[in-house]
Amino acid sequence: MTAPTLTEARRHHWRSNLRLTAALLLLWFVVVLGGALFARDLNDHLLFGIPAAFYLFAQGAPILFLIIIGIHARVMNRLDRRHLAAQSDSKP
């Protein structure tokens, strides 16, 4: 089996980057939109004495955003290492 060319490795790296970004943005969008759509229903429930919708947007959304940043950094570091390894393997 032949090693992928440099352009193929870059293309794969870029596609992986786009897939990861799209998946994380979709997760963020679903959580924020879901919380907004169901805010009235969520307010019927209390978390630590606070309406759940308020708690979700005041505490949960920023925490989720930080988690998404951490996931993105970790996965991109792994992808970058793989890309650099593939790049060094393809060099003569």
C-alpha positions in Angstrom: 0.0 0.0 0.0 1.4 3.4 -0.9 1.6 6.3 1.4 -0.9 9.1 0.7 0.5 12.1 -1.1 0.9 15.3 0.7 -2.2 16.9 -0.8 -4.3 13.8 0.1 -3.1 14.0 3.7 -3.9 17.7 3.8 -7.3 17.1 2.3 -8.0 14.4 4.9 -6.8 16.7 7.7 -9.0 19.5 6.5 -12.1 17.3 6.1 -11.6 15.9 9.6 -11.3 19.5 10.9 -14.5 20.5 9.2 -16.4 17.4 10.4 -15.3 18.0 14.0 -16.2 21.7 13.9 -19.6 21.0 12.3 -20.4 18.3 14.9 -19.5 20.5 17.9 -21.4 23.5 16.5 -24.4 21.2 16.0 -24.2 20.1 19.6 -24.0 23.7 20.8 -26.9 24.7 18.6 -29.2 21.9 19.7 -28.6 22.5 23.4 -29.1 26.3 23.1 -32.1 26.0 20.8 -33.6 23.1 22.8 -33.3 25.2 26.0 -34.9 28.2 24.3 -37.8 26.2 22.8 -38.5 24.4 26.1 -37.8 27.3 28.4 -41.4 27.5 29.7 -41.6 23.8 30.4 -38.2 23.9 32.0 -39.2 26.7 34.3 -41.7 24.4 36.0 -38.7 22.5 37.5 -36.3 23.9 40.0 -32.6 23.2 40.2 -31.1 24.3 43.5 -34.1 26.6 44.0 -33.7 28.3 40.6 -35.9 27.8 37.5 -34.3 25.2 35.3 -34.3 27.3 32.1 -32.5 30.2 33.8 -30.0 27.7 35.4 -29.4 26.1 32.0 -28.6 29.4 30.3 -26.8 31.0 33.1 -24.7 28.0 34.2 -25.1 25.1 31.7 -24.4 26.9 28.4 -21.1 28.5 29.4 -20.0 25.2 31.0 -21.0 23.4 27.8 -19.1 25.9 25.7 -15.9 25.3 27.8 -16.4 21.5 27.4 -16.7 22.0 23.6 -13.5 24.0 23.5 -11.7 21.3 25.5 -13.0 18.6 23.1 -12.0 20.6 20.1 -8.5 21.2 21.4 -7.9 17.6 22.4 -9.2 16.1 19.1 -7.4 18.7 17.0 -4.1 18.0 18.8 -4.6 14.3 17.9 -5.4 15.1 14.3 -2.4 17.4 14.0 -0.1 14.7 15.4 -1.5 12.2 12.9 -1.2 14.7 10.0 2.5 15.4 10.9 3.2 11.7 11.1 1.7 11.1 7.7 3.5 14.1 6.4 6.9 12.9 7.7 6.2 9.4 6.3 5.6 10.7 2.8 8.9 12.6 2.7 11.8 10.8 1.1 
